[in-house]
Amino acid sequence: MSQLDLSSEYRYSNVGTLDIETSGFDGATDDLVAIGVGYYEANGDTAEVEVHTQQDYDGDEAELIRGALDWLNNREIDTLATFNGAGFDFDFLVDKRDALGAVEITDILSWPDHVDLLAERKQALGAHREWPSLEECLDAYQIPKSETTWQGKALGNTMFGEELAPEYVSALQSGDTDTLDALDAVVREYTRTDIEANIALYEYDVGREYTPSYAR
């Protein structure tokens, strides 16, 4: 089940979204490379999208989290839509915050109207079923997808975490600005397309439409 009808419960006039890019699954030990955030008003033209990366904050992951959350908090968001936010993104951010001792960051989980578009599909499918990927959900609605390439290959979560993220952090720490600039551009494109995909999927799930800017 890659399509859902969330129009009765989660159909709001505007939506925010969040997606993180990391080197692994453990917020206490793995690197937080980027946080993408987005905002869209129903029936509008193009969503607002902002990608915050380690480069923006000189490698300060606490400030990276703070900057992304401030961006969201500065907008009138009725609901926050994520794809596996409850299952990964929020837990990683909380663990990262705690590992950094950044106790002043208190609003990671302060979204009472959060809708996790993957969790809703898991609930509808029931246990012991294969969960759909974001790409499969987009395909079900015939929403165009975007492919980010790096080193001549399609960039996916595994390649990002195991190969790109370590190179990114190494370039940042060593002051290799040429390499960092090139990698940062890839990170931004990769994260931005996920943010636009989240918004498009939410809009279709609640009975509206949105064409991501990368497909126009």
C-alpha positions as CSV (number, residue, x, y, z in Angstrom):
1,M,0.0,0.0,0.0
2,S,1.8,3.0,-1.2
3,Q,-1.2,5.3,-1.5
4,L,-3.1,6.5,1.6
5,D,-6.2,8.7,2.2
6,L,-5.3,11.0,5.1
7,S,-7.7,13.7,4.0
8,S,-10.0,13.4,7.0
9,E,-7.4,13.5,9.7
10,Y,-4.4,15.4,8.4
11,R,-5.6,17.8,5.7
12,Y,-4.2,21.1,6.8
13,S,-3.8,24.4,4.9
14,N,0.0,24.4,5.3
15,V,2.7,21.9,6.1
16,G,6.3,21.8,7.2
17,T,8.7,18.9,6.7
18,L,12.1,17.8,8.0
19,D,14.7,15.2,6.8
20,I,18.2,14.5,8.1
21,E,21.2,13.1,6.3
22,T,23.8,11.2,8.5
23,S,26.7,8.9,8.4
24,G,24.8,6.2,10.2
25,F,21.9,5.3,12.6
26,D,23.4,6.2,16.0
27,G,22.9,9.8,16.9
28,A,25.3,9.5,19.8
29,T,28.3,8.5,17.7
30,D,27.5,9.0,14.0
31,D,27.8,12.4,12.1
32,L,24.8,14.6,11.4
33,V,25.7,16.0,8.0
34,A,22.6,18.0,7.0
35,I,19.0,18.8,7.9
36,G,16.6,19.7,5.2
37,V,13.4,21.7,6.1
38,G,10.5,22.8,4.0
39,Y,7.3,24.7,4.1
40,Y,4.3,24.7,1.7
41,E,0.9,26.4,1.7
42,A,-1.8,24.4,0.0
43,N,-2.5,25.2,-3.6
44,G,0.6,27.4,-3.7
45,D,3.3,27.4,-6.3
46,T,6.7,26.3,-5.0
47,A,7.6,25.1,-1.5
48,E,10.1,26.9,0.6
49,V,13.1,24.6,1.1
50,E,16.2,25.2,3.1
51,V,19.1,22.8,3.6
52,H,21.3,23.3,6.6
53,T,24.7,21.6,6.5
54,Q,27.7,21.2,8.7
55,Q,29.6,23.6,6.5
56,D,27.1,26.3,7.3
57,Y,28.0,26.0,11.0
58,D,31.7,25.1,10.8
59,G,31.0,21.6,11.9
60,D,28.9,22.6,15.0
61,E,26.2,20.0,15.0
62,A,24.3,21.6,17.9
63,E,24.1,24.8,16.0
64,L,23.0,22.9,12.9
65,I,20.1,21.4,14.8
66,R,19.2,24.8,16.3
67,G,19.3,26.6,12.9
68,A,17.0,24.1,11.2
69,L,14.5,24.1,14.1
70,D,14.5,27.9,14.2
71,W,13.7,27.9,10.5
72,L,10.7,25.8,11.1
73,N,9.6,27.6,14.2
74,N,9.6,30.9,12.3
75,R,6.8,29.7,10.0
76,E,3.1,29.1,10.8
77,I,3.1,25.4,10.4
78,D,-0.2,23.5,11.0
79,T,1.4,20.0,10.7
80,L,4.9,18.6,10.3
81,A,5.0,15.7,7.7
82,T,8.0,13.4,7.6
83,F,8.8,10.0,6.1
84,N,10.0,7.9,9.0
85,G,10.6,10.9,11.2
86,A,9.2,9.0,14.2
87,G,11.3,5.9,13.4
88,F,14.6,7.6,12.8
89,D,15.0,11.4,12.4
90,F,13.7,12.5,15.8
91,D,15.4,9.7,17.7
92,F,18.7,10.5,16.0
93,L,18.4,14.2,16.8
94,V,17.5,13.6,20.4
95,D,20.5,11.3,20.8
96,K,22.8,13.8,19.1
97,R,21.6,16.6,21.3
98,D,22.1,14.5,24.4
99,A,25.6,13.4,23.3
100,L,26.6,17.0,22.6
101,G,25.1,18.2,26.0
102,A,23.0,20.7,24.2
103,V,20.3,20.7,26.8
104,E,19.0,24.1,25.6
105,I,17.5,22.4,22.5
106,T,14.1,21.4,23.8
107,D,11.8,21.5,20.8
108,I,12.9,18.6,18.7
109,L,9.8,16.6,19.6
110,S,7.4,19.6,20.0
111,W,5.2,18.9,17.1
112,P,1.8,17.8,18.4
113,D,0.4,17.4,14.9
114,H,3.3,15.4,13.4
115,V,2.3,12.9,10.7
116,D,4.8,10.3,9.8
117,L,3.9,9.2,6.3
118,L,5.7,5.9,6.6
119,A,4.3,5.1,10.0
120,E,0.8,5.6,8.7
121,R,1.5,3.1,5.9
122,K,3.0,0.6,8.4
123,Q,-0.2,0.9,10.4
124,A,-2.4,0.4,7.4
125,L,-0.4,-2.6,6.1
126,G,-0.1,-4.4,9.5
127,A,2.8,-6.4,10.8
128,H,5.1,-8.7,8.8
129,R,4.8,-6.7,5.6
130,E,7.5,-5.1,3.5
131,W,7.3,-1.3,4.1
132,P,7.3,0.9,0.9
133,S,10.2,3.2,0.2
134,L,9.7,6.9,-0.4
135,E,10.4,6.2,-4.1
136,E,7.8,3.5,-4.3
137,C,5.2,5.8,-2.7
138,L,6.0,8.5,-5.3
139,D,5.7,6.0,-8.0
140,A,2.2,4.9,-6.8
141,Y,1.0,8.5,-7.4
142,Q,3.1,9.0,-10.5
143,I,5.0,11.8,-8.8
144,P,8.3,12.4,-10.6
145,K,11.4,11.4,-8.8
146,S,14.8,13.0,-8.9
147,E,18.2,11.1,-8.9
148,T,21.3,12.7,-7.4
149,T,24.5,11.2,-8.8
150,W,27.9,11.2,-7.2
151,Q,31.1,9.6,-8.6
152,G,29.0,8.5,-11.6
153,K,26.5,6.5,-9.5
154,A,23.0,7.1,-8.2
155,L,23.4,8.3,-4.6
156,G,21.3,6.4,-2.0
157,N,21.2,6.2,1.7
158,T,23.8,3.5,2.1
159,M,26.3,5.2,-0.3
160,F,25.7,8.5,1.4
161,G,26.3,7.2,4.9
162,E,29.2,4.9,4.2
163,E,31.1,6.9,1.6
164,L,30.0,10.5,1.0
165,A,29.5,11.4,4.7
166,P,32.9,10.3,5.9
167,E,34.6,12.2,3.0
168,Y,32.5,15.3,3.8
169,V,33.4,15.3,7.5
170,S,37.1,14.7,6.7
171,A,37.2,17.6,4.2
172,L,35.6,19.9,6.7
173,Q,37.9,18.9,9.5
174,S,41.1,19.1,7.3
175,G,40.1,22.5,5.8
176,D,40.0,21.0,2.2
177,T,37.6,23.7,1.0
178,D,37.5,22.6,-2.7
179,T,36.5,19.1,-1.8
180,L,34.1,20.3,0.8
181,D,32.4,22.8,-1.5
182,A,31.9,20.0,-4.1
183,L,30.5,17.6,-1.6
184,D,28.3,20.2,0.0
185,A,26.6,20.9,-3.4
186,V,25.8,17.2,-3.7
187,V,24.5,17.0,-0.1
188,R,22.2,20.0,-0.7
189,E,20.8,18.6,-4.0
190,Y,20.2,15.2,-2.4
191,T,18.5,16.6,0.7
192,R,16.5,19.2,-1.2
193,T,14.9,16.6,-3.4
194,D,13.9,14.5,-0.4
195,I,12.2,17.5,1.2
196,E,10.2,18.3,-2.0
197,A,9.3,14.6,-2.2
198,N,8.0,14.6,1.3
199,I,5.8,17.6,0.6
200,A,4.5,16.1,-2.7
201,L,3.7,12.8,-1.0
202,Y,1.8,14.6,1.9
203,E,-0.2,16.6,-0.6
204,Y,-1.3,13.6,-2.6
205,D,-2.1,11.6,0.6
206,V,-4.5,14.4,1.7
207,G,-6.2,14.6,-1.7
208,R,-4.3,17.5,-3.3
209,E,-1.4,17.7,-5.7
210,Y,2.1,19.2,-5.7
211,T,4.7,19.0,-8.4
212,P,8.2,19.2,-7.0
213,S,10.3,22.0,-8.5
214,Y,12.9,19.5,-9.7
215,A,10.3,18.1,-12.1
216,R,9.2,21.4,-13.6
